[in-house]
Amino acid sequence: MLIGHLPAGYFLSKFILKKNHLPLNKKWLGLGLIASILPDFDIAYAVLFTDSMASHRFFFTNYPAFYLGLLLLCLIGYYSKPKQWLKYGIIVVFSNIFLHLLIDTVFVGIMWFWPFYGKLIGIYNTNFTGGIRVMNYFHHLWWYLEILLWLLAIISIIISNRKGELKNN
């Protein structure tokens, strides 16, 4: 998925916040949106500091094991000093990160079993070996679903704003 992580993160964050009776405000939504694209921050590193055209999915920031380790550290921190805001922050952040990884599994894949298995596991393939070959992502149904997801997210934001659900604080 190229552009769909943000709207997917918006919908997941909104669901988590509503389910836990938390305010739908800029802080919580912003945290969820940043987490929804966090595994792709390594693209900037790849472009700026490497000569490789290899996929950023081979960087540790796209390994589920890396985020499981971070989750474990956060849980240890939470259980040593429990705070409600920290609990919900952990839920929002790691739910969005793992949603990102699940979505990336569809195209190209993720190294789900690293360090035990060093290959990408995915369904569709745009430029690597394995999976169902897709010649042009921009003519694939998934691309149109991403566009639809953006439209639905924009409509949802407008409706939430009109209902007064979105808070500034």
C-alpha positions as CSV (number, residue, x, y, z in Angstrom):
1,M,0.0,0.0,0.0
2,L,1.4,3.4,-1.0
3,I,-1.0,6.0,0.3
4,G,-3.5,4.1,2.3
5,H,-1.7,3.8,5.6
6,L,-2.9,7.2,6.9
7,P,-6.6,6.7,6.3
8,A,-6.4,3.2,7.6
9,G,-4.7,4.5,10.7
10,Y,-7.3,7.2,11.1
11,F,-10.1,4.6,11.0
12,L,-8.3,2.3,13.4
13,S,-7.5,5.1,15.8
14,K,-11.0,6.5,15.7
15,F,-12.3,3.0,16.5
16,I,-9.9,2.5,19.4
17,L,-10.6,5.9,20.9
18,K,-14.4,5.5,20.6
19,K,-14.3,2.0,22.1
20,N,-12.3,3.2,25.1
21,H,-14.3,6.4,25.5
22,L,-11.3,8.6,24.8
23,P,-11.7,12.1,23.3
24,L,-11.3,12.2,19.5
25,N,-8.7,15.0,19.6
26,K,-5.6,16.0,17.8
27,K,-3.2,14.4,20.3
28,W,-4.7,10.9,20.2
29,L,-5.5,11.0,16.4
30,G,-2.0,12.4,15.7
31,L,-0.4,9.7,17.7
32,G,-2.3,7.1,15.8
33,L,-1.6,8.7,12.4
34,I,2.2,8.9,13.1
35,A,2.2,5.3,14.2
36,S,0.3,4.2,11.1
37,I,3.2,5.4,8.9
38,L,6.1,4.8,11.4
39,P,7.4,1.7,9.6
40,D,7.9,3.8,6.4
41,F,10.0,6.5,8.0
42,D,13.0,4.4,6.9
43,I,12.2,5.3,3.3
44,A,13.7,8.8,4.0
45,Y,16.9,7.1,5.3
46,A,17.0,4.8,2.2
47,V,16.7,7.7,-0.2
48,L,19.1,10.0,1.6
49,F,21.8,7.7,2.8
50,T,22.0,4.6,0.7
51,D,22.7,3.9,-2.9
52,S,20.7,0.7,-2.9
53,M,17.4,0.4,-4.8
54,A,16.5,-2.5,-2.6
55,S,13.2,-2.4,-0.8
56,H,13.0,-0.6,2.6
57,R,11.2,-3.7,3.8
58,F,14.5,-5.3,4.5
59,F,15.3,-2.6,7.1
60,F,14.8,-3.5,10.8
61,T,12.0,-0.9,11.0
62,N,9.8,-3.2,9.0
63,Y,10.4,-6.3,11.1
64,P,7.6,-7.4,13.3
65,A,10.1,-8.7,15.8
66,F,11.5,-5.2,16.2
67,Y,8.1,-3.9,17.2
68,L,7.3,-6.8,19.4
69,G,10.5,-6.0,21.3
70,L,9.5,-2.4,21.6
71,L,6.0,-3.4,22.7
72,L,7.6,-5.6,25.4
73,L,9.7,-2.7,26.7
74,C,6.7,-0.4,26.7
75,L,4.6,-3.0,28.6
76,I,7.4,-3.4,31.2
77,G,7.4,0.4,31.6
78,Y,3.7,0.5,31.9
79,Y,3.5,-2.3,34.5
80,S,6.3,-0.8,36.5
81,K,4.4,2.5,36.7
82,P,0.8,2.1,35.4
83,K,-0.8,5.2,33.9
84,Q,-4.1,5.2,31.9
85,W,-2.7,7.5,29.2
86,L,0.3,5.2,28.7
87,K,-1.9,2.2,28.4
88,Y,-4.0,3.8,25.7
89,G,-1.0,5.2,24.0
90,I,0.5,1.8,23.8
91,I,-2.7,0.4,22.4
92,V,-3.1,3.2,19.8
93,V,0.6,3.1,18.7
94,F,1.1,-0.6,18.4
95,S,-2.3,-1.3,16.9
96,N,-1.5,1.1,14.1
97,I,2.0,-0.2,13.6
98,F,0.8,-3.8,13.2
99,L,-2.0,-2.7,10.9
100,H,0.7,-1.1,8.8
101,L,2.6,-4.3,8.7
102,L,-0.5,-6.4,7.9
103,I,-1.4,-4.1,5.0
104,D,2.2,-4.2,3.7
105,T,1.9,-8.0,3.7
106,V,-0.5,-7.7,0.8
107,F,2.0,-6.1,-1.6
108,V,5.6,-7.2,-1.6
109,G,5.5,-8.6,1.9
110,I,7.1,-8.3,5.4
111,M,9.8,-10.4,7.1
112,W,7.3,-11.9,9.5
113,F,9.6,-14.6,10.8
114,W,12.9,-12.8,10.9
115,P,15.4,-13.7,12.3
116,F,14.4,-17.4,11.6
117,Y,13.4,-16.9,8.0
118,G,15.0,-14.0,6.0
119,K,12.5,-13.6,3.2
120,L,9.5,-11.4,2.6
121,I,6.1,-13.0,3.1
122,G,3.4,-11.4,1.0
123,I,0.6,-12.1,-1.4
124,Y,1.1,-9.8,-4.4
125,N,4.5,-8.8,-5.8
126,T,5.4,-5.6,-7.7
127,N,9.1,-5.9,-7.9
128,F,10.5,-8.8,-6.0
129,T,10.4,-12.6,-6.3
130,G,7.6,-14.5,-4.8
131,G,3.9,-13.9,-4.7
132,I,1.4,-13.2,-7.5
133,R,3.2,-10.9,-10.0
134,V,1.6,-7.5,-10.6
135,M,3.1,-5.5,-13.5
136,N,1.6,-2.1,-12.6
137,Y,0.4,-1.3,-9.2
138,F,-1.4,1.8,-10.4
139,H,-3.7,-0.4,-12.5
140,H,-4.5,-2.9,-9.8
141,L,-7.7,-3.0,-7.8
142,W,-5.7,-2.4,-4.5
143,W,-4.7,1.1,-5.8
144,Y,-8.3,2.0,-6.4
145,L,-9.2,0.7,-2.9
146,E,-6.6,3.0,-1.5
147,I,-8.2,6.0,-3.3
148,L,-11.6,4.9,-2.0
149,L,-10.2,4.6,1.6
150,W,-8.9,8.2,1.3
151,L,-12.3,9.5,0.1
152,L,-14.1,7.6,3.0
153,A,-11.7,9.0,5.5
154,I,-12.2,12.6,4.3
155,I,-16.0,12.1,4.4
156,S,-15.7,10.6,7.9
157,I,-13.6,13.6,9.1
158,I,-16.1,16.1,7.7
159,I,-19.0,14.2,9.3
160,S,-17.2,13.9,12.7
161,N,-16.3,17.6,12.5
162,R,-20.0,18.6,11.8
163,K,-21.2,16.4,14.7
164,G,-18.6,18.1,17.0
165,E,-16.8,14.8,17.7
166,L,-13.4,16.2,16.8
167,K,-11.9,18.1,19.7
168,N,-9.0,20.6,19.6
169,N,-7.6,19.7,23.0
